[in-house]
Amino acid sequence: MAFKTDGSVHTGGIANEKQTIETLNRLGIFADTVEHRGGTQQKADAVAGDRSISIKRKQGTKNGSFDWCNTTKMPTSLSSKFDTFKSIISELRSLTEAEREAEVESMRSAFNNVSANAFDTFETADLVAFLRDTFSKQTGYDIVITDTKAKQLYHFMAESHPVIKMLAEGFTPVLAQPSKAGQTSRSIYFIKDGNVTDCGLRLRITSNNGISAFLGLSKANKTSSVVLKLQQDNVNGLLESVKATAYAI
């Protein structure tokens, strides 16, 4: 699958956020007027007085996912696994353009293999710390999810996510083994006293601008970085577990 790197996804995201803000103000969900924020220097997509709002927009909540975190600041037990890959990339960038183009597929395969190995050796303590850090940054946020297919808007507080309670109660997060060898994503399960809970969280390793940018071949981006994403699968299940308030739009 090719990922867009021309900025169109970001532009479309801003337009979607503004549409949701118009809906929030029309419905009067917040006491204060909702105002757009967003941008690289803003953590909140919108604010209403002193309340910060994170906006998600989906065409149906039964399929797909959304991101809780998309970061290049990876735990050490993951990031260190890419040191050799980055060193090889650095050497390859000194080759001619034709020589680098010949290396794209082999480096894509290498990146996927390193990513899979990084997950296989990811330390539990680092995973716990990453999850706690991610959701501590979400604390206090109003989460708004617009389902354009069902014409529903859902609202809940980020701290109601079940992962926060499970970590506080001593559940241990583990990465599920993939159905196929070498997959670059892992579902996160939580285990305690023999009980296994799945709250729809998934980790994914990717690159923000693609392998071609790593090799200096992209016209849109001069380089690329390793990115760790924490995604929310089973959005319907999450909305039920947090008892999200639904509004017809």
C-alpha positions as a Markdown table, in Angstrom:
| # | Residue | x | y | z |
|---|---|---|---|---|
| 1 | Met | 0.0 | 0.0 | 0.0 |
| 2 | Ala | 1.3 | 3.5 | -0.9 |
| 3 | Phe | 1.0 | 6.2 | 1.7 |
| 4 | Lys | 0.3 | 9.8 | 0.7 |
| 5 | Thr | 3.2 | 12.1 | 1.5 |
| 6 | Asp | 2.1 | 15.2 | -0.3 |
| 7 | Gly | 0.2 | 16.8 | 2.6 |
| 8 | Ser | -3.3 | 16.0 | 1.3 |
| 9 | Val | -4.1 | 13.7 | 4.3 |
| 10 | His | -3.2 | 16.5 | 6.7 |
| 11 | Thr | -5.3 | 19.1 | 4.8 |
| 12 | Gly | -8.2 | 16.7 | 4.7 |
| 13 | Gly | -7.9 | 16.1 | 8.4 |
| 14 | Ile | -8.1 | 19.8 | 9.2 |
| 15 | Ala | -11.3 | 20.1 | 7.0 |
| 16 | Asn | -12.8 | 17.1 | 8.9 |
| 17 | Glu | -11.9 | 18.7 | 12.3 |
| 18 | Lys | -13.6 | 21.9 | 11.3 |
| 19 | Gln | -16.7 | 20.1 | 10.2 |
| 20 | Thr | -16.9 | 18.3 | 13.5 |
| 21 | Ile | -16.4 | 21.6 | 15.4 |
| 22 | Glu | -19.3 | 23.1 | 13.5 |
| 23 | Thr | -21.4 | 20.1 | 14.6 |
| 24 | Leu | -20.3 | 20.3 | 18.2 |
| 25 | Asn | -21.3 | 24.0 | 18.3 |
| 26 | Arg | -24.6 | 23.3 | 16.6 |
| 27 | Leu | -25.4 | 20.6 | 19.1 |
| 28 | Gly | -24.3 | 22.7 | 22.1 |
| 29 | Ile | -22.4 | 19.8 | 23.7 |
| 30 | Phe | -20.0 | 22.2 | 25.5 |
| 31 | Ala | -20.9 | 25.2 | 27.5 |
| 32 | Asp | -18.2 | 27.3 | 25.7 |
| 33 | Thr | -17.8 | 27.8 | 22.0 |
| 34 | Val | -15.6 | 25.1 | 20.4 |
| 35 | Glu | -12.6 | 26.6 | 18.6 |
| 36 | His | -10.2 | 24.9 | 16.2 |
| 37 | Arg | -6.6 | 24.5 | 17.3 |
| 38 | Gly | -4.5 | 21.7 | 15.7 |
| 39 | Gly | -1.2 | 22.2 | 13.9 |
| 40 | Thr | 2.2 | 20.8 | 14.8 |
| 41 | Gln | 2.5 | 23.0 | 17.9 |
| 42 | Gln | -0.9 | 22.1 | 19.3 |
| 43 | Lys | -1.8 | 18.8 | 21.1 |
| 44 | Ala | -5.5 | 19.5 | 21.0 |
| 45 | Asp | -7.5 | 19.5 | 17.8 |
| 46 | Ala | -10.0 | 22.0 | 19.4 |
| 47 | Val | -10.8 | 23.7 | 22.7 |
| 48 | Ala | -13.9 | 24.8 | 24.5 |
| 49 | Gly | -13.0 | 27.2 | 27.2 |
| 50 | Asp | -10.4 | 25.3 | 29.3 |
| 51 | Arg | -11.4 | 21.9 | 27.9 |
| 52 | Ser | -9.1 | 20.3 | 25.3 |
| 53 | Ile | -10.8 | 18.2 | 22.6 |
| 54 | Ser | -9.3 | 15.4 | 20.5 |
| 55 | Ile | -11.3 | 14.8 | 17.3 |
| 56 | Lys | -11.6 | 11.5 | 15.4 |
| 57 | Arg | -13.7 | 11.1 | 12.2 |
| 58 | Lys | -14.7 | 7.8 | 10.7 |
| 59 | Gln | -16.9 | 6.3 | 8.0 |
| 60 | Gly | -18.4 | 3.7 | 10.3 |
| 61 | Thr | -17.1 | 2.5 | 13.7 |
| 62 | Lys | -17.4 | -1.2 | 13.0 |
| 63 | Asn | -14.2 | -1.4 | 11.0 |
| 64 | Gly | -10.9 | 0.4 | 10.9 |
| 65 | Ser | -9.0 | 2.2 | 13.7 |
| 66 | Phe | -7.7 | 5.5 | 14.9 |
| 67 | Asp | -4.4 | 6.6 | 16.4 |
| 68 | Trp | -3.8 | 7.4 | 20.1 |
| 69 | Cys | -0.1 | 8.0 | 19.5 |
| 70 | Asn | 2.1 | 8.5 | 16.4 |
| 71 | Thr | 5.6 | 9.1 | 17.5 |
| 72 | Thr | 9.3 | 8.9 | 16.5 |
| 73 | Lys | 10.2 | 8.8 | 20.2 |
| 74 | Met | 10.3 | 5.0 | 20.7 |
| 75 | Pro | 11.2 | 3.0 | 23.8 |
| 76 | Thr | 14.9 | 2.1 | 23.8 |
| 77 | Ser | 14.2 | -1.6 | 23.5 |
| 78 | Leu | 12.5 | -0.9 | 20.2 |
| 79 | Ser | 14.6 | 2.0 | 18.8 |
| 80 | Ser | 17.9 | 0.3 | 19.3 |
| 81 | Lys | 16.9 | -2.5 | 17.0 |
| 82 | Phe | 17.0 | 0.0 | 14.1 |
| 83 | Asp | 20.6 | 1.2 | 14.6 |
| 84 | Thr | 22.1 | -1.2 | 12.0 |
| 85 | Phe | 19.3 | -0.5 | 9.5 |
| 86 | Lys | 19.9 | 3.2 | 9.8 |
| 87 | Ser | 23.7 | 2.7 | 9.4 |
| 88 | Ile | 23.1 | 0.8 | 6.2 |
| 89 | Ile | 20.7 | 3.5 | 4.9 |
| 90 | Ser | 23.4 | 6.1 | 5.6 |
| 91 | Glu | 25.9 | 4.2 | 3.5 |
| 92 | Leu | 23.4 | 3.6 | 0.7 |
| 93 | Arg | 22.6 | 7.3 | 0.4 |
| 94 | Ser | 26.2 | 7.8 | -1.0 |
| 95 | Leu | 25.3 | 5.6 | -4.1 |
| 96 | Thr | 23.9 | 6.9 | -7.4 |
| 97 | Glu | 20.2 | 7.4 | -7.8 |
| 98 | Ala | 19.9 | 4.3 | -10.0 |
| 99 | Glu | 21.8 | 2.2 | -7.5 |
| 100 | Arg | 19.6 | 3.4 | -4.6 |
| 101 | Glu | 16.5 | 2.6 | -6.6 |
| 102 | Ala | 17.7 | -0.9 | -7.0 |
| 103 | Glu | 17.9 | -1.2 | -3.2 |
| 104 | Val | 14.3 | 0.0 | -2.4 |
| 105 | Glu | 12.6 | -3.5 | -2.2 |
| 106 | Ser | 15.5 | -5.1 | -0.3 |
| 107 | Met | 15.5 | -2.3 | 2.3 |
| 108 | Arg | 11.7 | -2.4 | 2.6 |
| 109 | Ser | 12.0 | -6.1 | 3.4 |
| 110 | Ala | 14.8 | -5.4 | 5.8 |
| 111 | Phe | 12.7 | -2.7 | 7.5 |
| 112 | Asn | 9.8 | -5.1 | 7.9 |
| 113 | Asn | 12.1 | -7.8 | 9.3 |
| 114 | Val | 13.7 | -5.5 | 11.8 |
| 115 | Ser | 10.3 | -4.2 | 12.9 |
| 116 | Ala | 9.0 | -7.8 | 13.5 |
| 117 | Asn | 12.1 | -8.6 | 15.5 |
| 118 | Ala | 11.8 | -5.4 | 17.5 |
| 119 | Phe | 8.3 | -6.5 | 18.6 |
| 120 | Asp | 9.4 | -10.0 | 19.4 |
| 121 | Thr | 12.0 | -8.6 | 21.8 |
| 122 | Phe | 10.1 | -5.7 | 23.2 |
| 123 | Glu | 10.6 | -5.6 | 26.9 |
| 124 | Thr | 7.4 | -5.6 | 29.1 |
| 125 | Ala | 8.6 | -2.8 | 31.3 |
| 126 | Asp | 9.1 | -0.6 | 28.3 |
| 127 | Leu | 5.6 | -1.5 | 27.0 |
| 128 | Val | 4.0 | -0.6 | 30.3 |
| 129 | Ala | 5.9 | 2.7 | 30.5 |
| 130 | Phe | 4.9 | 3.5 | 26.9 |
| 131 | Leu | 1.2 | 2.9 | 27.6 |
| 132 | Arg | 1.2 | 4.8 | 30.8 |
| 133 | Asp | 3.0 | 7.8 | 29.2 |
| 134 | Thr | 0.6 | 7.8 | 26.2 |
| 135 | Phe | -2.6 | 7.8 | 28.2 |
| 136 | Ser | -1.3 | 10.1 | 30.9 |
| 137 | Lys | -0.9 | 12.7 | 28.1 |
| 138 | Gln | -4.6 | 12.0 | 27.1 |
| 139 | Thr | -5.9 | 12.6 | 30.6 |
| 140 | Gly | -8.4 | 15.4 | 30.8 |
| 141 | Tyr | -9.1 | 15.3 | 27.0 |
| 142 | Asp | -12.6 | 15.1 | 25.7 |
| 143 | Ile | -12.6 | 12.5 | 22.9 |
| 144 | Val | -15.1 | 13.1 | 20.1 |
| 145 | Ile | -15.7 | 10.5 | 17.3 |
| 146 | Thr | -17.9 | 11.3 | 14.4 |
| 147 | Asp | -19.3 | 8.4 | 12.5 |
| 148 | Thr | -20.3 | 9.9 | 9.1 |
| 149 | Lys | -21.8 | 6.7 | 7.9 |
| 150 | Ala | -24.3 | 6.2 | 10.8 |
| 151 | Lys | -24.6 | 10.0 | 11.3 |
| 152 | Gln | -23.7 | 9.7 | 15.0 |
| 153 | Leu | -21.3 | 11.7 | 17.1 |
| 154 | Tyr | -19.8 | 10.0 | 20.2 |
| 155 | His | -18.3 | 11.8 | 23.2 |
| 156 | Phe | -16.3 | 10.4 | 26.2 |
| 157 | Met | -13.4 | 11.3 | 28.4 |
| 158 | Ala | -10.0 | 9.8 | 27.5 |
| 159 | Glu | -9.3 | 8.6 | 31.1 |
| 160 | Ser | -12.3 | 6.3 | 30.9 |
| 161 | His | -10.3 | 4.0 | 28.5 |
| 162 | Pro | -10.1 | 0.6 | 30.1 |
| 163 | Val | -6.3 | 0.4 | 29.7 |
| 164 | Ile | -5.8 | 2.9 | 32.5 |
| 165 | Lys | -7.8 | 0.9 | 35.0 |
| 166 | Met | -6.1 | -2.4 | 34.0 |
| 167 | Leu | -2.6 | -1.0 | 34.4 |
| 168 | Ala | -3.5 | 0.4 | 37.8 |
| 169 | Glu | -4.9 | -3.0 | 38.8 |
| 170 | Gly | -1.7 | -4.8 | 37.8 |
| 171 | Phe | -2.7 | -6.3 | 34.5 |
| 172 | Thr | 0.4 | -7.2 | 32.3 |
| 173 | Pro | 0.3 | -6.1 | 28.7 |
| 174 | Val | 1.6 | -8.7 | 26.2 |
| 175 | Leu | 2.0 | -8.5 | 22.4 |
| 176 | Ala | 0.0 | -11.2 | 20.6 |
| 177 | Gln | 1.9 | -13.4 | 18.1 |
| 178 | Pro | 1.0 | -12.5 | 14.6 |
| 179 | Ser | -0.9 | -14.9 | 12.4 |
| 180 | Lys | 1.8 | -14.5 | 9.8 |
| 181 | Ala | 5.5 | -14.4 | 10.4 |
| 182 | Gly | 7.1 | -10.9 | 10.1 |
| 183 | Gln | 4.1 | -8.8 | 10.5 |
| 184 | Thr | 4.9 | -5.2 | 11.6 |
| 185 | Ser | 2.0 | -4.8 | 14.0 |
| 186 | Arg | 0.9 | -6.5 | 17.2 |
| 187 | Ser | -2.4 | -6.6 | 19.1 |
| 188 | Ile | -1.9 | -5.9 | 22.8 |
| 189 | Tyr | -3.6 | -8.2 | 25.3 |
| 190 | Phe | -3.8 | -7.7 | 29.1 |
| 191 | Ile | -3.3 | -10.7 | 31.4 |
| 192 | Lys | -4.0 | -11.1 | 35.2 |
| 193 | Asp | -4.7 | -14.3 | 37.1 |
| 194 | Gly | -5.1 | -16.2 | 34.0 |
| 195 | Asn | -7.7 | -13.8 | 32.5 |
| 196 | Val | -7.0 | -12.3 | 29.1 |
| 197 | Thr | -8.6 | -9.0 | 28.1 |
| 198 | Asp | -8.5 | -7.3 | 24.7 |
| 199 | Cys | -9.4 | -3.7 | 24.7 |
| 200 | Gly | -8.6 | -3.2 | 21.0 |
| 201 | Leu | -5.1 | -1.7 | 21.2 |
| 202 | Arg | -2.6 | -2.4 | 18.6 |
| 203 | Leu | 1.1 | -1.3 | 18.1 |
| 204 | Arg | 2.4 | -0.7 | 14.6 |
| 205 | Ile | 5.9 | 0.2 | 13.4 |
| 206 | Thr | 6.1 | 2.1 | 10.1 |
| 207 | Ser | 8.0 | 5.0 | 8.5 |
| 208 | Asn | 6.6 | 8.4 | 8.2 |
| 209 | Asn | 7.7 | 9.1 | 4.7 |
| 210 | Gly | 8.4 | 5.7 | 3.3 |
| 211 | Ile | 11.5 | 3.7 | 2.3 |
| 212 | Ser | 12.2 | 5.8 | -0.8 |
| 213 | Ala | 12.6 | 8.8 | 1.4 |
| 214 | Phe | 15.0 | 6.9 | 3.6 |
| 215 | Leu | 17.1 | 6.4 | 0.5 |
| 216 | Gly | 16.8 | 10.1 | -0.6 |
| 217 | Leu | 14.7 | 9.2 | -3.6 |
| 218 | Ser | 11.5 | 11.0 | -2.7 |
| 219 | Lys | 10.9 | 14.4 | -4.2 |
| 220 | Ala | 8.4 | 15.4 | -1.5 |
| 221 | Asn | 10.6 | 14.4 | 1.5 |
| 222 | Lys | 14.4 | 14.3 | 1.9 |
| 223 | Thr | 14.4 | 11.7 | 4.6 |
| 224 | Ser | 12.2 | 9.4 | 6.7 |
| 225 | Ser | 11.9 | 8.3 | 10.3 |
| 226 | Val | 10.9 | 5.1 | 12.2 |
| 227 | Val | 7.5 | 5.7 | 13.7 |
| 228 | Leu | 5.6 | 3.8 | 16.5 |
| 229 | Lys | 1.8 | 4.0 | 16.4 |
| 230 | Leu | -0.6 | 3.0 | 19.1 |
| 231 | Gln | -3.9 | 2.3 | 17.3 |
| 232 | Gln | -7.4 | 1.7 | 18.6 |
| 233 | Asp | -9.1 | -1.2 | 16.8 |
| 234 | Asn | -12.6 | -2.4 | 17.6 |
| 235 | Val | -13.9 | 1.2 | 18.0 |
| 236 | Asn | -17.5 | 0.0 | 18.6 |
| 237 | Gly | -16.3 | -2.1 | 21.5 |
| 238 | Leu | -14.4 | 0.9 | 23.0 |
| 239 | Leu | -17.5 | 3.1 | 22.7 |
| 240 | Glu | -19.5 | 0.5 | 24.6 |
| 241 | Ser | -16.9 | 0.0 | 27.3 |
| 242 | Val | -16.5 | 3.7 | 28.0 |
| 243 | Lys | -20.3 | 4.3 | 27.8 |
| 244 | Ala | -19.8 | 7.0 | 25.3 |
| 245 | Thr | -22.7 | 9.5 | 24.9 |
| 246 | Ala | -24.2 | 9.4 | 21.4 |
| 247 | Tyr | -25.7 | 12.3 | 19.5 |
| 248 | Ala | -27.6 | 12.1 | 16.2 |
| 249 | Ile | -26.1 | 14.5 | 13.6 |
